[in-house]
């Protein structure tokens, strides 16, 4: 019985040693996992910073696009206004041409009337 008790105590000691060894291994693995978690979190943070930087670039380009679109709209309005003025000028010119022809026709009529009365 003493021998069996001693064997059991030795087994318990051996098992306690194995348990301690496994606890050390577990603690080491937990440290490695935590280190990997920290590395991944750092990479995520760097990625988020890059995304934020690109978003700022996109926002700036969108603002520039909006400004350019406003300029295009303004220039289109100016073109429409100038085209309207040109159309009005063309109509005035056509009216003046018609008036000149009327005056020339009247001049011709008057000249014919004077020549016929001589």
C-alpha positions, 0 to 999 in steps of 0.5 A: 500500500505504501508503494502504491501510495508513493506511486500515486504521489509520484503520478500526481507530481508528474501530472502536476508538472504536466499541468504546469507545463500545459499552463505555461504553453497556454499562457505563451499561446495566449500571448502570441494570439494577443500579439496577432490581435494587436498586429491585426488591429494596427493594420485595420487602423492603418487601413482605416486611415488610408480609407479616410484619406482617400475619402477626403480626396474623393470629397475634394474632387466631388467639390471641384466637380460641383464647382465646375458644373456650376461654371458650366451652367453659368456659361450655358446661361451666358451662351443662351443670353448671347444667342437670344441677343444675336437672334434679336439682332438678326431680326432687327437686321432683317427688319432694317433690310426690309425697311431699306428695300421699302425705301429703295422701292419708294425711291424708285417709284418717286423717280418714275413718277418724276420722270413720267411728269416731265 
